Amino acid sequence: MKIFRFAFIVLLLIAIAALTTLYVVSHDIAVLEPDGFIGKSERDLFFDSALLMLLVVIPAAVLCLAFAWRYRASNKKAKYSPEWEDSALAETIWWCVPFLIIIVLSVITWKTSHDLNPFKPIESKKQTLTVQVVALEWKWLFIYPEQEIATVNYLQIPVGRPVRFEITADAPMNSFWIPKLGGQIYAMPAMRSELYLIADNPGSFRGHSANISGKGFAGMEFETKATSEEDFDKWAHSVKSSSKELNWEGYRELVTPTMNAPVTLFQLEEENLFELIMKQYAPQEAL
């Protein structure tokens, strides 16, 4: 009876592993199939770290099952050594192997922490595009200061060109995330975060809030569209011809909490809008 129970547990674990592998292979999991240099680097770091840690986890799990089977009560052939206290070989293995893995992980972490610093510009021959991001309740405002346009819940960027995001919030703390392009970064009032991303190929990517921020959190999503440089310029020019204008007075209306806000395009009338949003939270003596 015990052997059947053991076999059932082993088969169950194999089935779970197989189903998990099938799901990962058959579904588009954004963080595992990124479409940008930063996202790919973060994915590689995840895989490298996981594989290194599995060098300890898998043998430990296998040995745990093997010892349980080998030294079960019904196995009279297993050697009984109640006086055995120490093994130089065993001690060396279970101390040195994890120690070496930790050293390797430390080196990888140190290097990638500097290489993937969100404030570090991406090296490119193309000029970096600046997009200012403001997390509101419950929508995203994107300001293009160079193009003199602004959008709500829609982001368009050129392929192969680094994008520098300046990120803040005029609402509860939030987190800006485009899983296909790179990791998240927090947005808080009075704080200016930076994030550099780049899209390698044309496409449409899902962006969203990665920090629960109230009842409208679930609808706080936006489309990120990566297009050619020519298409981006055409789009920016068309938005600049929009009948809707965004100035400080209009922004004060926009900041009113709304749920599932539709995509809205503006021509930017207040060129220092992002700075004005930041100054709201500056100490009075600093003004």
C-alpha positions, 0 to 999 in steps of 0.5 A: 500500500505504501509503495502505491502511495509513493508512486502516486505522489511521484506521478502527481509531481511529474504531472504538475511539472508537465502541465506547467511546462505545457502552459508556459510553452503554449501561452505568451507570457510577456516576461518570458518572451520580451521584445526589448533589450532591457526585457531580454536582459532581465529574462536572461538574468531570471533564467540564469539565477533559476538554473543556478539555484536548481543545481541545489534544489533538484539534487536535494529534492531527489536525494530526499526521495531517495533517502526516504525510499532507501531507508524505509522501515521495510527495507532490511538491506539498508545499512544501519549506522547509529554511530556514524557522525561525520563524512568529510566528502558529504560536508564538503559537498553540501557546504562548498557547492552552495557557497560556490553558487552564491559567489557566482550569483553575487557576481551576476547580481552585481554586474546586472544591477549596474547594467540594468540600472533603470536610471542608466541610459541605453547606448544608441546612435539614435537620439533618446525620446523623452516621455513624461509619465504621470500616474493618476486615479485611475489612468495614465497621462503621457506627455511628449515635451519635444513633440508638444503632445500628450495622451491618456492611456495610450503610448506610442514609441519608435522602434529601435530608439531608446525611450527615457521615461520620467515618472511621477504620480498625482495620486496614490503610489503606483507602479509603471510596467510594460512587461514586454519591454522591461521591469516595473518602477514605482511612481509616487507624488513628489518623486521623479523616477526614471526608466530607459526602455527600447522596443526591438520590433514593431508591435502592440504591447500591454502596459498596466499598473503593477501596484494596487491603488484603489477600486479603479486599479483593474482598469488602469491599462494602456496600449504601447504601440511600437512603430517605425520612426516615420509612422511615429512622426506622422502620428505625433504630427496628427496629434498635434493637430488635435482639437483638444488642448491640455493646459494647467486648467485642463489638467486640473479637470483631468486629474479627477478620479475616473475608472476605465478612462478612454484613450484621449489625445491632446496638443500640449499647451503647457510646455512645463506641465510635468514640472508644475505637477512636481512643484505641487508637492515641493516644500513652500520654502523651496518655491 
